[in-house]
């Protein structure tokens, strides 16, 4: 079993071969290079966990070579070999990013344990990078499905602002994926190693939300038996996402404004401020500008929150993405319930694309999950769709083009049924016809 990959860079052939033999006997896969240029070429061709490099090479300085290696291959550990083991060489080596340095000839018994430690650190770094990659795939921009111009333009905006600490206000209808975007912005930022904390401001009473966000001191109110850290403290160093920010009470709006301005707040029952380092992302489906003009939302807070606004498109504005999203959710839920469902029927997709999706992506996700649960085969078809989608007209313009009265009537009945979510009694009332007449027309038009 291989323990890892090593590169030895040394112009002394006998020493190079000796080190290679010793380390190969320890189970390492060893490659050798006689100078810095050859070593860099081998690094470009394949990856190494640890490098042993001489300080004095024919074509380069080992300290400068170490700096170059750590700049381009930061996960690779470098052990510097010195001829005389001077303190000056050792200090320079460590400052250049070397794992450690060792004296050639005198410290041979230290080579194997030192390489083992360097290898452990390299493997750990590799594992961290793998986990970060998986995390980015799970919560990053790669998680956002869609190729339409409407969504790709928004992704580009979000990717640009992610690199800064700027406050972002995410706007859009319910179910458009605002929290997914907030997580992606966090994962693409320099704060990704720290916490991402999400809170729905509409899910708590004013008193409870204040305690959740800012924390409290023991004895500050009935039931407060011990000190509690708030979510802002939990998110310090990272990002806090305030969903439904428009529901925030006026008193809490003032407290949030102070955090935005000074990164400080006072806990319930405390007398001194708490300082945090947190980035704020917020979201709402309300028109905060209008609400601020009507004094329902603080205008100073609105302008601080809306330094950078991103409006997420409704699903009906990105019809080309519906089939992609449906396939994504189909694969996800099929794997979850262990079913071999591999495709969507043409009619199934047409029905999805013809529907208006008032609940946006969240509604589509629920519809696909339901279809997967009901499906007994390997394809999702239109019979698995809810009534209002199953009976929607897929080509309304074509039906009207003939100027046929029955076509117009059929389309109108379909629209009213969609409006009532399949409630036939309510549809008959809105159409101002008897329920028996409606049933007859449904049968006549093949809508029953």
C-alpha positions in Angstrom: 0.0 0.0 0.0 1.4 3.4 -1.1 2.0 5.9 1.7 2.2 8.9 -0.6 4.1 10.5 -3.5 7.6 12.1 -2.9 9.8 14.3 -5.2 13.5 14.6 -4.4 15.3 17.6 -5.9 19.1 17.3 -5.5 22.0 17.6 -7.9 24.1 15.0 -5.9 23.3 11.8 -7.6 24.6 9.4 -4.9 22.6 11.2 -2.2 19.5 11.5 -4.4 19.6 7.7 -5.1 20.2 6.9 -1.4 17.3 9.0 -0.2 15.1 7.5 -2.9 16.0 3.9 -1.9 15.4 4.6 1.9 12.0 6.2 1.3 10.9 3.5 -1.2 11.6 0.9 1.4 9.2 2.8 3.6 6.5 2.4 1.0 6.6 5.8 -0.6 6.4 6.4 -4.4 9.5 8.4 -5.1 10.5 10.5 -8.2 13.8 12.3 -8.5 15.0 15.5 -10.2 18.6 16.8 -10.6 17.8 20.5 -10.6 15.1 23.1 -9.9 13.9 23.4 -13.5 13.4 19.6 -13.8 11.7 19.5 -10.5 9.2 22.2 -11.5 8.5 20.3 -14.8 7.7 17.1 -12.9 5.4 19.1 -10.6 3.5 20.4 -13.6 3.1 16.8 -14.9 2.0 15.0 -11.7 1.1 15.8 -8.1 3.3 15.1 -5.1 2.5 15.2 -1.4 6.0 16.0 -0.1 9.2 17.4 -1.7 12.7 17.1 -0.4 14.8 19.9 -2.0 18.4 20.9 -1.6 19.1 24.5 -0.7 21.9 24.9 -3.3 20.9 23.7 -6.8 22.9 24.3 -10.0 20.2 26.4 -11.6 18.3 27.9 -8.6 18.2 28.6 -4.9 16.2 26.1 -2.8 14.6 28.8 -0.6 13.3 30.6 -3.7 12.2 27.3 -5.2 10.3 26.6 -2.0 8.4 29.9 -2.2 7.5 29.1 -5.9 6.3 25.6 -5.0 4.1 26.9 -2.0 2.6 29.6 -4.2 1.6 27.3 -7.0 1.0 24.0 -5.0 0.1 25.2 -1.5 -1.0 21.7 -0.4 2.4 20.2 -1.1 4.8 20.2 1.9 8.5 21.0 1.3 11.4 19.8 3.4 14.6 21.7 2.8 18.0 19.9 2.8 20.9 22.1 3.9 24.6 21.2 3.7 25.7 22.9 7.0 22.4 23.3 8.9 22.9 27.0 9.6 20.3 28.8 11.6 20.1 31.4 8.9 19.2 28.8 6.3 16.6 27.2 8.6 14.9 30.5 9.3 14.8 31.4 5.6 13.4 28.0 4.8 10.5 28.2 7.3 9.7 31.8 6.3 9.5 30.7 2.7 6.8 28.1 3.6 8.9 25.0 4.2 7.5 22.3 6.5 11.0 22.0 8.1 14.7 21.8 7.2 17.3 19.1 7.8 21.1 18.8 7.6 22.3 16.5 5.0 24.4 13.6 6.3 24.1 14.4 10.0 20.3 14.0 10.4 19.7 10.8 8.3 17.9 9.2 11.2 15.5 12.1 11.3 14.4 11.9 7.7 11.9 9.1 7.9 9.9 10.5 10.9 10.1 14.0 9.4 8.8 12.9 6.1 6.0 10.9 7.9 4.9 14.1 9.7 5.0 16.2 6.5 3.0 13.5 4.7 0.4 13.5 7.4 0.0 17.2 7.1 -0.3 17.0 3.3 -2.9 14.2 3.5 -4.9 16.3 6.0 -4.7 19.3 3.7 -5.9 17.2 0.8 -8.8 15.9 2.8 -9.8 19.5 3.8 -9.7 20.5 0.1 -11.9 17.5 -0.8 -14.4 18.4 1.9 -14.5 22.0 0.9 -15.0 20.9 -2.7 -18.0 18.7 -1.7 -19.3 21.6 0.5 -19.1 24.0 -2.4 -20.9 21.6 -4.7 -23.6 21.1 -2.1 -24.1 24.7 -1.1 -22.3 26.7 -3.8 -23.3 28.2 -7.1 -23.0 24.7 -8.8 -26.1 23.8 -6.8 -28.2 26.3 -8.7 -29.8 24.6 -11.7 -30.6 26.6 -14.8 -29.1 27.8 -18.1 -31.6 30.6 -19.0 -30.3 34.1 -19.4 -32.6 35.2 -16.5 -30.8 33.0 -14.0 -27.3 33.1 -15.4 -27.2 36.9 -15.2 -28.3 36.7 -11.6 -25.6 34.1 -10.8 -22.9 36.4 -12.3 -24.0 39.3 -10.1 -24.0 37.1 -7.0 -20.6 35.7 -7.8 -19.1 39.2 -8.1 -20.6 40.5 -4.8 -19.7 37.2 -2.9 -16.0 38.2 -2.9 -16.7 41.3 -0.8 -18.2 41.9 2.6 -21.0 44.0 1.2 -24.5 43.6 2.6 -26.8 42.0 0.0 -30.6 42.3 -0.2 -32.2 39.4 -2.1 -35.6 40.2 -3.7 -38.1 37.9 -5.4 -41.3 36.0 -5.0 -41.7 33.3 -2.4 -40.0 30.0 -3.5 -37.5 31.5 -5.9 -34.5 30.2 -4.0 -33.3 33.2 -2.0 -31.8 31.0 0.8 -30.0 28.8 -1.8 -28.4 32.0 -3.2 -27.5 33.3 0.2 -25.7 30.0 1.0 -23.9 30.1 -2.4 -22.7 33.7 -1.7 -21.4 32.6 1.7 -19.6 29.6 0.2 -17.9 31.7 -2.5 -16.8 34.3 0.1 -13.7 34.5 2.2 -15.9 33.7 5.2 -16.8 30.2 4.0 -14.7 28.5 6.7 -17.0 30.1 9.3 -20.7 29.6 10.1 -23.6 30.4 7.8 -26.6 31.1 10.1 -30.1 31.4 8.6 -33.1 32.8 10.5 -36.7 33.4 9.3 -37.8 36.7 10.9 -41.4 35.9 10.5 -41.2 32.7 12.5 -40.8 34.3 15.9 -42.6 36.8 18.1 -40.8 40.1 18.6 -39.5 39.3 22.1 -38.3 35.8 21.1 -36.7 37.0 17.9 -34.7 39.6 19.8 -33.4 36.9 22.2 -32.6 34.6 19.3 -30.7 37.2 17.3 -28.9 39.1 20.0 -28.9 36.8 23.1 -29.7 37.6 26.7 -28.2 37.7 30.2 -29.3 35.4 33.0 -32.2 36.9 34.9 -33.1 39.5 32.2 -36.6 38.0 32.0 -38.7 35.2 33.4 -37.2 31.9 32.2 -33.8 33.4 31.4 -31.9 31.1 33.9 -28.5 31.4 32.1 -26.6 33.6 29.6 -27.5 32.9 26.0 -25.4 33.6 22.9 -27.5 35.1 20.0 -27.3 34.1 16.4 -25.2 37.1 15.6 -22.5 35.8 18.0 -22.8 32.3 16.5 -22.3 33.8 13.0 -19.3 36.0 14.0 -16.6 35.6 11.4 -19.1 34.2 9.0 -22.5 35.2 7.5 -26.0 35.6 8.9 -29.0 35.4 6.5 -32.1 37.2 7.6 -35.1 35.9 5.6 -38.4 37.8 5.5 -36.6 40.9 6.8 -39.7 42.9 6.1 -41.4 41.3 9.1 -38.9 42.7 11.5 -40.4 44.8 14.3 -39.4 48.6 14.3 -37.5 48.3 17.6 -35.5 45.4 16.2 -34.9 47.3 13.0 -33.1 50.0 15.1 -31.0 47.3 16.7 -30.1 45.7 13.4 -29.2 49.2 12.0 -26.6 49.6 14.8 -25.1 46.2 14.0 -24.8 47.3 10.3 -23.2 50.6 11.3 -20.9 49.5 14.2 -20.9 45.6 14.3 -22.1 46.0 17.9 -25.3 45.4 19.9 -26.5 45.1 23.5 -27.9 41.8 24.7 -31.2 41.7 26.6 -30.4 42.6 30.2 -26.8 43.6 29.5 -25.2 47.0 30.0 -22.2 46.8 27.7 -22.1 46.2 24.0 -21.1 43.0 22.3 -18.8 43.2 19.2 -19.1 40.8 16.3 -17.6 40.5 12.8 -20.5 39.3 10.7 -21.7 39.7 7.1 -25.4 40.3 6.7 -27.5 39.0 3.8 -31.2 39.7 3.9 -34.2 38.6 1.8 -37.8 39.7 1.3 -40.7 39.2 -1.1 -42.1 42.6 -0.1 -41.5 46.1 -1.7 -39.3 47.6 1.1 -38.8 50.9 -0.7 -42.6 51.4 -0.8 -42.9 50.3 2.8 -40.2 52.7 3.9 -42.0 55.5 2.1 -45.2 54.6 4.0 -43.2 54.4 7.3 -43.8 50.7 7.7 -40.0 50.0 7.4 -37.2 52.2 8.5 -35.8 54.0 5.4 -32.3 54.3 6.9 -32.2 50.5 7.5 -33.6 49.9 3.9 -30.7 51.9 2.4 -28.1 50.1 4.5 -29.5 46.7 3.6 -29.9 47.5 -0.1 -26.3 48.4 -0.8 -26.4 45.6 -3.4 -29.7 44.3 -4.6 -30.3 41.0 -6.5 -33.7 40.2 -7.8 -34.3 36.5 -8.4 -36.5 35.7 -11.4 -39.8 33.9 -10.9 -40.0 30.4 -12.4 -42.4 31.5 -15.1 -39.7 33.9 -16.3 -37.3 31.1 -16.9 -39.4 28.4 -18.7 -36.3 26.9 -20.3 -35.1 25.8 -16.9 -38.2 24.0 -15.9 -37.3 20.7 -17.5 -33.7 20.9 -16.1 -35.1 21.5 -12.6 -37.6 18.7 -13.0 -34.9 16.2 -14.0 -32.7 17.3 -11.1 -35.6 16.9 -8.5 -36.6 13.6 -10.2 -33.1 12.2 -9.7 -32.9 13.5 -6.2 -36.2 12.1 -4.9 -35.8 8.8 -6.9 -32.5 8.2 -5.1 -34.1 9.1 -1.8 -36.9 6.5 -2.1 -34.8 4.0 -4.0 -36.7 4.0 -7.3 -35.3 3.5 -10.8 -37.0 6.5 -12.4 -34.9 7.8 -15.3 -37.0 10.0 -17.5 -39.9 12.5 -17.9 -42.5 12.0 -20.7 -42.8 14.7 -23.3 -46.4 15.5 -22.2 -45.3 15.7 -18.6 -42.7 18.4 -19.5 -45.2 20.3 -21.7 -47.7 20.4 -18.8 -45.0 21.7 -16.5 -43.9 24.4 -19.0 -47.5 25.5 -19.6 -48.2 26.0 -15.9 -47.7 29.4 -14.2 -46.0 28.3 -11.0 -47.2 30.8 -8.4 -45.2 28.9 -5.8 -42.1 28.9 -8.0 -39.2 26.4 -7.6 -40.5 25.3 -4.2 -43.9 24.3 -5.8 -42.1 22.5 -8.6 -40.0 20.6 -6.1 -43.1 19.5 -4.2 -44.9 18.4 -7.5 -41.9 16.3 -8.6 -41.6 14.7 -5.1 -45.3 13.7 -5.3 -44.9 12.3 -8.8 -41.9 10.2 -7.8 -43.8 8.8 -4.8 -46.8 7.9 -7.0 -44.7 6.5 -9.9 -44.6 2.7 -10.4 -42.5 2.7 -13.5 -39.3 4.3 -14.7 -40.9 7.4 -16.3 -42.9 10.3 -14.9 -46.0 11.0 -17.0 -48.8 13.6 -16.9 -51.1 11.2 -14.9 -48.9 11.8 -11.9 -49.4 15.6 -11.9 -51.9 17.4 -9.7 -55.3 18.2 -11.3 -54.6 21.9 -12.0 -51.4 21.0 -13.9 -52.6 17.8 -15.5 -55.6 19.5 -17.2 -53.9 22.7 -18.2 -53.9 23.7 -21.9 -50.4 23.2 -23.3 -51.0 25.1 -26.6 -53.6 27.8 -25.9 -52.6 30.0 -28.8 -53.0 27.2 -31.3 -56.5 26.5 -29.9 -57.6 30.1 -30.4 -56.2 30.5 -33.8 -59.2 28.8 -35.5 -61.7 31.3 -34.0 -63.9 28.4 -33.1 -66.3 29.2 -30.3 -66.0 25.7 -28.7 -62.2 26.2 -28.5 -62.6 29.5 -26.8 -65.1 28.0 -24.3 -62.9 25.0 -23.6 -59.9 27.3 -22.9 -61.9 29.5 -20.6 -63.2 26.6 -18.6 -59.6 25.3 -18.2 -58.5 28.6 -17.0 -61.3 28.9 -14.4 -60.6 25.4 -13.2 -56.9 26.3 -12.8 -57.9 29.4 -10.9 -60.1 27.2 -8.5 -57.4 24.5 -8.3 -59.9 21.9 -9.7 -62.8 22.9 -7.4 -65.7 22.2 -9.9 -68.5 23.7 -7.7 -66.6 26.9 -7.4 -65.8 26.9 -11.1 -69.5 26.5 -12.0 -70.3 29.4 -9.7 -67.7 31.7 -11.3 -68.9 30.6 -14.8 -72.5 31.3 -13.8 -73.7 27.9 -15.0 -75.1 24.8 -13.2 -72.8 22.1 -11.9 -74.6 19.6 -14.2 -73.9 21.8 -17.2 -70.2 22.1 -16.2 -69.9 18.3 -15.9 -71.4 17.9 -19.4 -69.0 20.4 -20.9 -66.1 18.8 -19.2 -67.0 15.4 -20.7 -67.7 17.0 -24.1 -64.2 18.7 -24.2 -62.4 15.7 -22.7 -61.6 17.6 -19.5 -63.2 15.1 -17.0 
